[in-house]
Amino acid sequence: MSKLPDIYLASQSPRRRELLDQIGVDYAVLAIDLDEQVKDNESAQDYVCRIALEKARAGWNRLPEGRRRPVLGADTEVVTGSGILGKPQDREHAIRMLQQLSGRTHSVLTAVALVGATEAVQVRTSYVTFRTVTTAECAAYWDTGEPADKAGGYAIQGRAAIFISRIEGSYSGVMGLPLFETAELLQDAGIKVL
């Protein structure tokens, strides 16, 4: 029988895998497919916490009894005054999103949840300021293919870094997994980090 990982990651995000690798966590990936619709009157913070927990719970429930290890779930959303931006549906939607972020500061909320014998969730809010971005730059950025599956239509660790004049909070949280909070949850559950 194969060795079990310390945790399972309920995400196929390469960025989240890279961040767990960065802090030396032994994990295996679980593909989880959820309905991620925002509920009526649900705040952005409640939403990211709910989705992170639902991902982790779904992963936990899929594991056979003898192969269970804690499951880590996460959700990241870009939030402006008009609400949660989500992921772009197409080129025009992505350009509209980026123009909405242009020359402004927005919030990025990332919740991380660990489900095992107990459940715990933490959320981190970061603030990202974009310089003024032209429509041509937004279109050129879309054409790179990078923003297609990213919350808010951009990747801080990618080419969109040239749009960002300031960040306050957690860089790894904006990427998709706040490492400080993740390490706290894992260590509280007795899982080795580093």
GUDOVEX-702682 format. One record per atom (N, C-alpha, C): residue number from 1; residue in three letters; atom name; x, y, z. Coordinates in nm, 2 decimals. Layout:
BEGIN
pos	code	site	u	v	w
NUM	ALA	CA	X	Y	Z
...
//
This chain:
BEGIN
pos	code	site	u	v	w
1	MET	N	0.08	-0.12	0.00
1	MET	CA	0.00	0.00	0.00
1	MET	C	0.09	0.12	0.00
2	SER	N	0.05	0.22	-0.08
2	SER	CA	0.13	0.34	-0.09
2	SER	C	0.12	0.43	0.03
3	LYS	N	0.23	0.50	0.06
3	LYS	CA	0.24	0.59	0.17
3	LYS	C	0.13	0.70	0.15
4	LEU	N	0.06	0.74	0.26
4	LEU	CA	-0.03	0.84	0.25
4	LEU	C	0.04	0.98	0.27
5	PRO	N	-0.01	1.08	0.20
5	PRO	CA	0.04	1.22	0.22
5	PRO	C	0.00	1.27	0.36
6	ASP	N	0.07	1.38	0.40
6	ASP	CA	0.03	1.44	0.53
6	ASP	C	-0.11	1.50	0.51
7	ILE	N	-0.14	1.56	0.40
7	ILE	CA	-0.27	1.62	0.37
7	ILE	C	-0.31	1.60	0.22
8	TYR	N	-0.43	1.63	0.19
8	TYR	CA	-0.48	1.63	0.06
8	TYR	C	-0.51	1.78	0.03
9	LEU	N	-0.49	1.82	-0.09
9	LEU	CA	-0.52	1.96	-0.14
9	LEU	C	-0.64	1.94	-0.23
10	ALA	N	-0.75	2.01	-0.19
10	ALA	CA	-0.88	2.00	-0.27
10	ALA	C	-0.87	2.11	-0.37
11	SER	N	-0.77	2.11	-0.46
11	SER	CA	-0.76	2.21	-0.57
11	SER	C	-0.66	2.16	-0.67
12	GLN	N	-0.68	2.19	-0.79
12	GLN	CA	-0.59	2.15	-0.90
12	GLN	C	-0.50	2.27	-0.94
13	SER	N	-0.51	2.38	-0.86
13	SER	CA	-0.44	2.51	-0.89
13	SER	C	-0.29	2.48	-0.89
14	PRO	N	-0.22	2.51	-1.00
14	PRO	CA	-0.07	2.50	-0.99
14	PRO	C	-0.01	2.60	-0.89
15	ARG	N	-0.08	2.71	-0.88
15	ARG	CA	-0.02	2.81	-0.78
15	ARG	C	-0.03	2.76	-0.64
16	ARG	N	-0.14	2.70	-0.60
16	ARG	CA	-0.15	2.65	-0.47
16	ARG	C	-0.05	2.53	-0.44
17	ARG	N	-0.03	2.45	-0.54
17	ARG	CA	0.07	2.34	-0.53
17	ARG	C	0.21	2.40	-0.51
18	GLU	N	0.24	2.50	-0.59
18	GLU	CA	0.37	2.57	-0.58
18	GLU	C	0.39	2.63	-0.44
19	LEU	N	0.29	2.69	-0.39
19	LEU	CA	0.30	2.75	-0.25
19	LEU	C	0.31	2.64	-0.14
20	LEU	N	0.24	2.53	-0.15
20	LEU	CA	0.26	2.42	-0.06
20	LEU	C	0.40	2.36	-0.07
21	ASP	N	0.45	2.35	-0.19
21	ASP	CA	0.59	2.30	-0.21
21	ASP	C	0.69	2.40	-0.15
22	GLN	N	0.66	2.53	-0.16
22	GLN	CA	0.75	2.63	-0.10
22	GLN	C	0.77	2.61	0.05
23	ILE	N	0.67	2.57	0.12
23	ILE	CA	0.68	2.55	0.27
23	ILE	C	0.70	2.40	0.31
24	GLY	N	0.72	2.32	0.21
24	GLY	CA	0.76	2.18	0.24
24	GLY	C	0.66	2.09	0.29
25	VAL	N	0.53	2.11	0.24
25	VAL	CA	0.42	2.03	0.29
25	VAL	C	0.41	1.90	0.20
26	ASP	N	0.39	1.79	0.26
26	ASP	CA	0.37	1.66	0.18
26	ASP	C	0.22	1.65	0.16
27	TYR	N	0.18	1.66	0.03
27	TYR	CA	0.04	1.66	-0.01
27	TYR	C	0.01	1.58	-0.13
28	ALA	N	-0.11	1.54	-0.15
28	ALA	CA	-0.16	1.49	-0.28
28	ALA	C	-0.28	1.57	-0.32
29	VAL	N	-0.31	1.58	-0.45
29	VAL	CA	-0.42	1.66	-0.50
29	VAL	C	-0.54	1.58	-0.52
30	LEU	N	-0.66	1.64	-0.48
30	LEU	CA	-0.79	1.59	-0.51
30	LEU	C	-0.86	1.69	-0.60
31	ALA	N	-0.92	1.64	-0.71
31	ALA	CA	-1.00	1.72	-0.80
31	ALA	C	-1.14	1.73	-0.74
32	ILE	N	-1.18	1.86	-0.72
32	ILE	CA	-1.31	1.88	-0.66
32	ILE	C	-1.39	1.97	-0.75
33	ASP	N	-1.51	1.94	-0.78
33	ASP	CA	-1.60	2.02	-0.86
33	ASP	C	-1.72	2.06	-0.79
34	LEU	N	-1.73	2.19	-0.76
34	LEU	CA	-1.85	2.24	-0.68
34	LEU	C	-1.92	2.35	-0.76
35	ASP	N	-2.05	2.37	-0.72
35	ASP	CA	-2.12	2.48	-0.77
35	ASP	C	-2.08	2.60	-0.68
36	GLU	N	-2.02	2.70	-0.74
36	GLU	CA	-1.96	2.81	-0.67
36	GLU	C	-2.04	2.94	-0.68
37	GLN	N	-2.17	2.93	-0.69
37	GLN	CA	-2.26	3.04	-0.70
37	GLN	C	-2.27	3.12	-0.57
38	VAL	N	-2.26	3.25	-0.58
38	VAL	CA	-2.28	3.33	-0.46
38	VAL	C	-2.43	3.33	-0.42
39	LYS	N	-2.45	3.31	-0.29
39	LYS	CA	-2.59	3.31	-0.24
39	LYS	C	-2.64	3.45	-0.23
40	ASP	N	-2.77	3.47	-0.23
40	ASP	CA	-2.83	3.60	-0.21
40	ASP	C	-2.79	3.66	-0.08
41	ASN	N	-2.75	3.78	-0.08
41	ASN	CA	-2.71	3.86	0.04
41	ASN	C	-2.59	3.80	0.11
42	GLU	N	-2.51	3.72	0.04
42	GLU	CA	-2.39	3.66	0.10
42	GLU	C	-2.27	3.75	0.09
43	SER	N	-2.21	3.79	0.20
43	SER	CA	-2.09	3.88	0.19
43	SER	C	-1.98	3.80	0.13
44	ALA	N	-1.88	3.88	0.08
44	ALA	CA	-1.76	3.82	0.01
44	ALA	C	-1.69	3.73	0.11
45	GLN	N	-1.67	3.78	0.24
45	GLN	CA	-1.60	3.70	0.34
45	GLN	C	-1.67	3.57	0.37
46	ASP	N	-1.81	3.57	0.38
46	ASP	CA	-1.88	3.45	0.41
46	ASP	C	-1.87	3.36	0.29
47	TYR	N	-1.87	3.41	0.17
47	TYR	CA	-1.87	3.33	0.05
47	TYR	C	-1.73	3.26	0.04
48	VAL	N	-1.62	3.33	0.05
48	VAL	CA	-1.49	3.26	0.04
48	VAL	C	-1.47	3.15	0.15
49	CYS	N	-1.52	3.18	0.27
49	CYS	CA	-1.51	3.08	0.38
49	CYS	C	-1.60	2.96	0.35
50	ARG	N	-1.72	2.98	0.30
50	ARG	CA	-1.81	2.87	0.27
50	ARG	C	-1.75	2.79	0.16
51	ILE	N	-1.70	2.85	0.05
51	ILE	CA	-1.65	2.77	-0.06
51	ILE	C	-1.52	2.69	-0.02
52	ALA	N	-1.43	2.76	0.06
52	ALA	CA	-1.31	2.68	0.10
52	ALA	C	-1.35	2.56	0.19
53	LEU	N	-1.45	2.58	0.28
53	LEU	CA	-1.49	2.47	0.36
53	LEU	C	-1.56	2.36	0.28
54	GLU	N	-1.65	2.40	0.18
54	GLU	CA	-1.71	2.30	0.10
54	GLU	C	-1.62	2.22	0.02
55	LYS	N	-1.51	2.28	-0.03
55	LYS	CA	-1.41	2.21	-0.11
55	LYS	C	-1.34	2.11	-0.02
56	ALA	N	-1.30	2.15	0.10
56	ALA	CA	-1.23	2.06	0.19
56	ALA	C	-1.32	1.95	0.24
57	ARG	N	-1.45	1.98	0.27
57	ARG	CA	-1.54	1.88	0.31
57	ARG	C	-1.57	1.78	0.20
58	ALA	N	-1.58	1.83	0.08
58	ALA	CA	-1.61	1.74	-0.04
58	ALA	C	-1.49	1.64	-0.05
59	GLY	N	-1.37	1.69	-0.04
59	GLY	CA	-1.25	1.61	-0.05
59	GLY	C	-1.25	1.50	0.06
60	TRP	N	-1.27	1.55	0.19
60	TRP	CA	-1.28	1.46	0.30
60	TRP	C	-1.38	1.34	0.28
61	ASN	N	-1.50	1.38	0.23
61	ASN	CA	-1.60	1.28	0.21
61	ASN	C	-1.57	1.18	0.10
62	ARG	N	-1.49	1.22	0.01
62	ARG	CA	-1.45	1.13	-0.10
62	ARG	C	-1.34	1.03	-0.06
63	LEU	N	-1.27	1.05	0.05
63	LEU	CA	-1.16	0.96	0.09
63	LEU	C	-1.22	0.84	0.16
64	PRO	N	-1.17	0.72	0.12
64	PRO	CA	-1.21	0.60	0.20
64	PRO	C	-1.16	0.61	0.34
65	GLU	N	-1.24	0.55	0.43
65	GLU	CA	-1.21	0.55	0.58
65	GLU	C	-1.06	0.53	0.61
66	GLY	N	-1.00	0.43	0.56
66	GLY	CA	-0.86	0.40	0.59
66	GLY	C	-0.76	0.49	0.52
67	ARG	N	-0.80	0.57	0.43
67	ARG	CA	-0.70	0.66	0.36
67	ARG	C	-0.72	0.81	0.39
68	ARG	N	-0.79	0.83	0.50
68	ARG	CA	-0.82	0.97	0.53
68	ARG	C	-0.70	1.04	0.59
69	ARG	N	-0.68	1.16	0.54
69	ARG	CA	-0.59	1.26	0.60
69	ARG	C	-0.66	1.39	0.59
70	PRO	N	-0.61	1.49	0.67
70	PRO	CA	-0.68	1.62	0.66
70	PRO	C	-0.68	1.68	0.51
71	VAL	N	-0.79	1.75	0.48
71	VAL	CA	-0.80	1.80	0.34
71	VAL	C	-0.80	1.96	0.35
72	LEU	N	-0.72	2.02	0.27
72	LEU	CA	-0.71	2.16	0.27
72	LEU	C	-0.78	2.22	0.15
73	GLY	N	-0.87	2.31	0.17
73	GLY	CA	-0.95	2.38	0.07
73	GLY	C	-0.92	2.53	0.07
74	ALA	N	-0.93	2.60	-0.04
74	ALA	CA	-0.91	2.74	-0.04
74	ALA	C	-1.00	2.80	-0.15
75	ASP	N	-1.02	2.93	-0.13
75	ASP	CA	-1.09	3.01	-0.23
75	ASP	C	-1.04	3.15	-0.23
76	THR	N	-1.02	3.21	-0.35
76	THR	CA	-0.98	3.35	-0.36
76	THR	C	-1.07	3.43	-0.45
77	GLU	N	-1.11	3.54	-0.40
77	GLU	CA	-1.19	3.63	-0.48
77	GLU	C	-1.14	3.78	-0.48
78	VAL	N	-1.16	3.84	-0.59
78	VAL	CA	-1.13	3.98	-0.60
78	VAL	C	-1.26	4.06	-0.58
79	VAL	N	-1.25	4.16	-0.49
79	VAL	CA	-1.38	4.23	-0.45
79	VAL	C	-1.36	4.38	-0.47
80	THR	N	-1.46	4.44	-0.54
80	THR	CA	-1.46	4.59	-0.56
80	THR	C	-1.59	4.64	-0.49
81	GLY	N	-1.61	4.77	-0.50
81	GLY	CA	-1.74	4.82	-0.45
81	GLY	C	-1.86	4.76	-0.51
82	SER	N	-1.85	4.70	-0.63
82	SER	CA	-1.97	4.64	-0.69
82	SER	C	-1.98	4.49	-0.66
83	GLY	N	-1.89	4.44	-0.58
83	GLY	CA	-1.90	4.30	-0.53
83	GLY	C	-1.79	4.21	-0.58
84	ILE	N	-1.81	4.08	-0.58
84	ILE	CA	-1.72	3.98	-0.62
84	ILE	C	-1.71	3.98	-0.77
85	LEU	N	-1.58	3.99	-0.82
85	LEU	CA	-1.56	3.99	-0.97
85	LEU	C	-1.57	3.85	-1.03
86	GLY	N	-1.52	3.75	-0.96
86	GLY	CA	-1.52	3.62	-1.02
86	GLY	C	-1.41	3.60	-1.13
87	LYS	N	-1.42	3.50	-1.21
87	LYS	CA	-1.33	3.48	-1.32
87	LYS	C	-1.39	3.53	-1.45
88	PRO	N	-1.31	3.58	-1.54
88	PRO	CA	-1.37	3.63	-1.67
88	PRO	C	-1.43	3.53	-1.75
89	GLN	N	-1.55	3.56	-1.81
89	GLN	CA	-1.62	3.47	-1.90
89	GLN	C	-1.56	3.46	-2.04
90	ASP	N	-1.51	3.58	-2.08
90	ASP	CA	-1.45	3.59	-2.21
90	ASP	C	-1.36	3.71	-2.22
91	ARG	N	-1.31	3.74	-2.34
91	ARG	CA	-1.22	3.85	-2.36
91	ARG	C	-1.28	3.99	-2.31
92	GLU	N	-1.40	4.02	-2.36
92	GLU	CA	-1.46	4.14	-2.33
92	GLU	C	-1.49	4.16	-2.18
93	HIS	N	-1.53	4.05	-2.12
93	HIS	CA	-1.55	4.05	-1.97
93	HIS	C	-1.42	4.08	-1.90
94	ALA	N	-1.32	4.01	-1.94
94	ALA	CA	-1.18	4.03	-1.88
94	ALA	C	-1.14	4.18	-1.89
95	ILE	N	-1.16	4.24	-2.01
95	ILE	CA	-1.12	4.37	-2.03
95	ILE	C	-1.20	4.47	-1.94
96	ARG	N	-1.33	4.44	-1.93
96	ARG	CA	-1.41	4.52	-1.84
96	ARG	C	-1.37	4.51	-1.69
97	MET	N	-1.33	4.39	-1.65
97	MET	CA	-1.28	4.37	-1.51
97	MET	C	-1.15	4.45	-1.49
98	LEU	N	-1.06	4.44	-1.58
98	LEU	CA	-0.93	4.50	-1.56
98	LEU	C	-0.95	4.66	-1.56
99	GLN	N	-1.04	4.71	-1.65
99	GLN	CA	-1.07	4.85	-1.65
99	GLN	C	-1.13	4.89	-1.52
100	GLN	N	-1.21	4.80	-1.46
100	GLN	CA	-1.27	4.83	-1.33
100	GLN	C	-1.17	4.84	-1.22
101	LEU	N	-1.06	4.77	-1.23
101	LEU	CA	-0.95	4.77	-1.13
101	LEU	C	-0.85	4.88	-1.16
102	SER	N	-0.85	4.93	-1.28
102	SER	CA	-0.75	5.03	-1.32
102	SER	C	-0.76	5.16	-1.24
103	GLY	N	-0.64	5.20	-1.19
103	GLY	CA	-0.63	5.32	-1.11
103	GLY	C	-0.69	5.32	-0.97
104	ARG	N	-0.72	5.20	-0.93
104	ARG	CA	-0.80	5.19	-0.80
104	ARG	C	-0.73	5.08	-0.71
105	THR	N	-0.78	5.08	-0.58
105	THR	CA	-0.74	4.98	-0.49
105	THR	C	-0.86	4.88	-0.47
106	HIS	N	-0.83	4.75	-0.47
106	HIS	CA	-0.94	4.65	-0.45
106	HIS	C	-0.90	4.56	-0.35
107	SER	N	-0.99	4.48	-0.30
107	SER	CA	-0.96	4.38	-0.19
107	SER	C	-0.95	4.24	-0.26
108	VAL	N	-0.86	4.16	-0.20
108	VAL	CA	-0.85	4.02	-0.24
108	VAL	C	-0.87	3.94	-0.11
109	LEU	N	-0.97	3.86	-0.11
109	LEU	CA	-1.00	3.77	0.01
109	LEU	C	-0.97	3.63	-0.03
110	THR	N	-0.89	3.57	0.06
110	THR	CA	-0.86	3.42	0.04
110	THR	C	-0.89	3.35	0.17
111	ALA	N	-0.98	3.25	0.16
111	ALA	CA	-1.00	3.17	0.28
111	ALA	C	-0.93	3.04	0.26
112	VAL	N	-0.88	2.98	0.37
112	VAL	CA	-0.82	2.85	0.37
112	VAL	C	-0.89	2.77	0.48
113	ALA	N	-0.93	2.65	0.45
113	ALA	CA	-1.00	2.56	0.54
113	ALA	C	-0.93	2.43	0.55
114	LEU	N	-0.92	2.37	0.67
114	LEU	CA	-0.87	2.24	0.69
114	LEU	C	-0.97	2.15	0.76
115	VAL	N	-1.01	2.04	0.69
115	VAL	CA	-1.11	1.95	0.74
115	VAL	C	-1.05	1.82	0.77
116	GLY	N	-1.07	1.76	0.89
116	GLY	CA	-1.02	1.63	0.93
116	GLY	C	-1.10	1.59	1.04
117	ALA	N	-1.04	1.55	1.15
117	ALA	CA	-1.11	1.52	1.28
117	ALA	C	-1.19	1.64	1.32
118	THR	N	-1.14	1.76	1.30
118	THR	CA	-1.21	1.88	1.33
118	THR	C	-1.20	1.97	1.20
119	GLU	N	-1.27	2.08	1.21
119	GLU	CA	-1.27	2.18	1.09
119	GLU	C	-1.22	2.31	1.14
120	ALA	N	-1.14	2.38	1.06
120	ALA	CA	-1.10	2.52	1.09
120	ALA	C	-1.09	2.59	0.96
121	VAL	N	-1.11	2.72	0.97
121	VAL	CA	-1.10	2.81	0.85
121	VAL	C	-1.05	2.95	0.90
122	GLN	N	-0.96	3.00	0.81
122	GLN	CA	-0.91	3.14	0.83
122	GLN	C	-0.93	3.21	0.70
123	VAL	N	-0.94	3.34	0.71
123	VAL	CA	-0.95	3.43	0.59
123	VAL	C	-0.85	3.54	0.60
124	ARG	N	-0.79	3.57	0.49
124	ARG	CA	-0.70	3.68	0.48
124	ARG	C	-0.74	3.78	0.38
125	THR	N	-0.75	3.91	0.41
125	THR	CA	-0.78	4.02	0.32
125	THR	C	-0.66	4.10	0.29
126	SER	N	-0.63	4.11	0.16
126	SER	CA	-0.52	4.20	0.11
126	SER	C	-0.58	4.30	0.02
127	TYR	N	-0.50	4.41	0.01
127	TYR	CA	-0.54	4.52	-0.07
127	TYR	C	-0.44	4.55	-0.18
128	VAL	N	-0.49	4.55	-0.31
128	VAL	CA	-0.40	4.56	-0.42
128	VAL	C	-0.44	4.69	-0.50
129	THR	N	-0.34	4.77	-0.53
129	THR	CA	-0.36	4.89	-0.61
129	THR	C	-0.31	4.88	-0.75
130	PHE	N	-0.39	4.90	-0.85
130	PHE	CA	-0.35	4.90	-0.99
130	PHE	C	-0.31	5.04	-1.03
131	ARG	N	-0.21	5.06	-1.11
131	ARG	CA	-0.19	5.18	-1.18
131	ARG	C	-0.30	5.20	-1.28
132	THR	N	-0.31	5.31	-1.35
132	THR	CA	-0.40	5.32	-1.46
132	THR	C	-0.36	5.23	-1.58
133	VAL	N	-0.45	5.15	-1.62
133	VAL	CA	-0.42	5.05	-1.73
133	VAL	C	-0.50	5.08	-1.85
134	THR	N	-0.44	5.09	-1.97
134	THR	CA	-0.51	5.13	-2.09
134	THR	C	-0.59	5.01	-2.14
135	THR	N	-0.69	5.04	-2.22
135	THR	CA	-0.77	4.93	-2.28
135	THR	C	-0.68	4.84	-2.37
136	ALA	N	-0.59	4.90	-2.44
136	ALA	CA	-0.49	4.83	-2.52
136	ALA	C	-0.41	4.73	-2.44
137	GLU	N	-0.37	4.78	-2.32
137	GLU	CA	-0.29	4.69	-2.23
137	GLU	C	-0.38	4.57	-2.18
138	CYS	N	-0.50	4.61	-2.15
138	CYS	CA	-0.59	4.50	-2.10
138	CYS	C	-0.61	4.40	-2.21
139	ALA	N	-0.63	4.44	-2.33
139	ALA	CA	-0.65	4.35	-2.44
139	ALA	C	-0.52	4.26	-2.47
140	ALA	N	-0.41	4.33	-2.46
140	ALA	CA	-0.28	4.26	-2.48
140	ALA	C	-0.26	4.16	-2.37
141	TYR	N	-0.30	4.19	-2.25
141	TYR	CA	-0.28	4.10	-2.14
141	TYR	C	-0.37	3.98	-2.16
142	TRP	N	-0.50	4.00	-2.20
142	TRP	CA	-0.59	3.89	-2.22
142	TRP	C	-0.53	3.80	-2.33
143	ASP	N	-0.47	3.85	-2.43
143	ASP	CA	-0.41	3.77	-2.54
143	ASP	C	-0.30	3.68	-2.50
144	THR	N	-0.24	3.71	-2.38
144	THR	CA	-0.13	3.62	-2.33
144	THR	C	-0.19	3.49	-2.28
145	GLY	N	-0.32	3.48	-2.26
145	GLY	CA	-0.38	3.36	-2.21
145	GLY	C	-0.38	3.35	-2.06
146	GLU	N	-0.30	3.43	-1.99
146	GLU	CA	-0.28	3.42	-1.85
146	GLU	C	-0.41	3.45	-1.76
147	PRO	N	-0.49	3.55	-1.80
147	PRO	CA	-0.60	3.58	-1.70
147	PRO	C	-0.72	3.50	-1.72
148	ALA	N	-0.73	3.41	-1.81
148	ALA	CA	-0.85	3.34	-1.84
148	ALA	C	-0.92	3.27	-1.72
149	ASP	N	-0.84	3.21	-1.63
149	ASP	CA	-0.90	3.14	-1.52
149	ASP	C	-0.87	3.19	-1.39
150	LYS	N	-0.84	3.33	-1.38
150	LYS	CA	-0.80	3.39	-1.26
150	LYS	C	-0.91	3.48	-1.20
151	ALA	N	-0.92	3.48	-1.07
151	ALA	CA	-1.01	3.57	-1.00
151	ALA	C	-0.97	3.71	-1.03
152	GLY	N	-1.07	3.79	-1.07
152	GLY	CA	-1.05	3.93	-1.11
152	GLY	C	-0.98	3.95	-1.24
153	GLY	N	-0.95	3.84	-1.31
153	GLY	CA	-0.89	3.85	-1.44
153	GLY	C	-0.74	3.88	-1.45
154	TYR	N	-0.67	3.85	-1.33
154	TYR	CA	-0.52	3.87	-1.34
154	TYR	C	-0.45	3.78	-1.24
155	ALA	N	-0.32	3.77	-1.27
155	ALA	CA	-0.23	3.68	-1.18
155	ALA	C	-0.12	3.77	-1.13
156	ILE	N	-0.12	3.79	-1.00
156	ILE	CA	-0.02	3.88	-0.94
156	ILE	C	0.13	3.83	-0.97
157	GLN	N	0.14	3.70	-0.98
157	GLN	CA	0.27	3.64	-0.99
157	GLN	C	0.31	3.63	-1.14
158	GLY	N	0.23	3.68	-1.23
158	GLY	CA	0.25	3.67	-1.37
158	GLY	C	0.27	3.81	-1.43
159	ARG	N	0.23	3.83	-1.55
159	ARG	CA	0.26	3.95	-1.63
159	ARG	C	0.18	4.07	-1.57
160	ALA	N	0.07	4.04	-1.50
160	ALA	CA	-0.01	4.15	-1.44
160	ALA	C	0.07	4.23	-1.33
161	ALA	N	0.18	4.17	-1.29
161	ALA	CA	0.26	4.24	-1.19
161	ALA	C	0.30	4.38	-1.23
162	ILE	N	0.31	4.40	-1.36
162	ILE	CA	0.34	4.54	-1.41
162	ILE	C	0.23	4.64	-1.39
163	PHE	N	0.11	4.59	-1.36
163	PHE	CA	-0.01	4.68	-1.33
163	PHE	C	-0.02	4.72	-1.19
164	ILE	N	0.05	4.65	-1.10
164	ILE	CA	0.03	4.66	-0.96
164	ILE	C	0.13	4.76	-0.90
165	SER	N	0.08	4.87	-0.84
165	SER	CA	0.17	4.97	-0.79
165	SER	C	0.19	4.95	-0.64
166	ARG	N	0.10	4.88	-0.57
166	ARG	CA	0.11	4.86	-0.43
166	ARG	C	0.03	4.74	-0.39
167	ILE	N	0.08	4.67	-0.28
167	ILE	CA	0.00	4.56	-0.22
167	ILE	C	0.02	4.57	-0.07
168	GLU	N	-0.09	4.56	0.00
168	GLU	CA	-0.09	4.56	0.15
168	GLU	C	-0.16	4.43	0.19
169	GLY	N	-0.08	4.34	0.26
169	GLY	CA	-0.14	4.22	0.30
169	GLY	C	-0.05	4.10	0.26
170	SER	N	-0.11	3.99	0.21
170	SER	CA	-0.04	3.87	0.19
170	SER	C	-0.02	3.85	0.03
171	TYR	N	0.10	3.85	-0.01
171	TYR	CA	0.13	3.82	-0.15
171	TYR	C	0.08	3.68	-0.19
172	SER	N	0.12	3.58	-0.10
172	SER	CA	0.07	3.45	-0.13
172	SER	C	-0.08	3.43	-0.12
173	GLY	N	-0.14	3.51	-0.04
173	GLY	CA	-0.29	3.51	-0.03
173	GLY	C	-0.35	3.56	-0.17
174	VAL	N	-0.29	3.66	-0.23
174	VAL	CA	-0.34	3.71	-0.35
174	VAL	C	-0.32	3.61	-0.46
175	MET	N	-0.21	3.53	-0.45
175	MET	CA	-0.18	3.42	-0.54
175	MET	C	-0.28	3.31	-0.53
176	GLY	N	-0.34	3.29	-0.41
176	GLY	CA	-0.44	3.19	-0.39
176	GLY	C	-0.43	3.10	-0.26
177	LEU	N	-0.32	3.13	-0.18
177	LEU	CA	-0.31	3.05	-0.06
177	LEU	C	-0.22	3.13	0.04
178	PRO	N	-0.28	3.19	0.14
178	PRO	CA	-0.21	3.27	0.24
178	PRO	C	-0.12	3.18	0.32
179	LEU	N	0.01	3.18	0.30
179	LEU	CA	0.10	3.09	0.37
179	LEU	C	0.10	3.10	0.52
180	PHE	N	0.09	3.22	0.57
180	PHE	CA	0.09	3.24	0.72
180	PHE	C	-0.02	3.16	0.78
181	GLU	N	-0.14	3.19	0.73
181	GLU	CA	-0.26	3.13	0.78
181	GLU	C	-0.27	2.98	0.76
182	THR	N	-0.22	2.94	0.64
182	THR	CA	-0.21	2.79	0.60
182	THR	C	-0.12	2.72	0.70
183	ALA	N	0.00	2.78	0.73
183	ALA	CA	0.09	2.71	0.82
183	ALA	C	0.03	2.70	0.96
184	GLU	N	-0.04	2.81	1.00
184	GLU	CA	-0.10	2.80	1.13
184	GLU	C	-0.20	2.69	1.14
185	LEU	N	-0.29	2.68	1.04
185	LEU	CA	-0.39	2.57	1.04
185	LEU	C	-0.32	2.43	1.05
186	LEU	N	-0.22	2.41	0.96
186	LEU	CA	-0.15	2.28	0.95
186	LEU	C	-0.08	2.25	1.08
187	GLN	N	-0.01	2.35	1.14
187	GLN	CA	0.07	2.32	1.27
187	GLN	C	-0.03	2.30	1.38
188	ASP	N	-0.14	2.37	1.38
188	ASP	CA	-0.24	2.34	1.49
188	ASP	C	-0.30	2.20	1.48
189	ALA	N	-0.30	2.14	1.36
189	ALA	CA	-0.34	2.00	1.34
189	ALA	C	-0.23	1.90	1.35
190	GLY	N	-0.11	1.95	1.39
190	GLY	CA	0.00	1.86	1.41
190	GLY	C	0.07	1.82	1.28
191	ILE	N	0.06	1.90	1.18
191	ILE	CA	0.12	1.86	1.05
191	ILE	C	0.25	1.95	1.03
192	LYS	N	0.35	1.87	1.00
192	LYS	CA	0.48	1.94	0.98
192	LYS	C	0.49	2.04	0.87
193	VAL	N	0.54	2.15	0.89
193	VAL	CA	0.56	2.26	0.79
193	VAL	C	0.71	2.29	0.80
194	LEU	N	0.78	2.30	0.68
194	LEU	CA	0.92	2.31	0.67
194	LEU	C	0.99	2.18	0.70
//
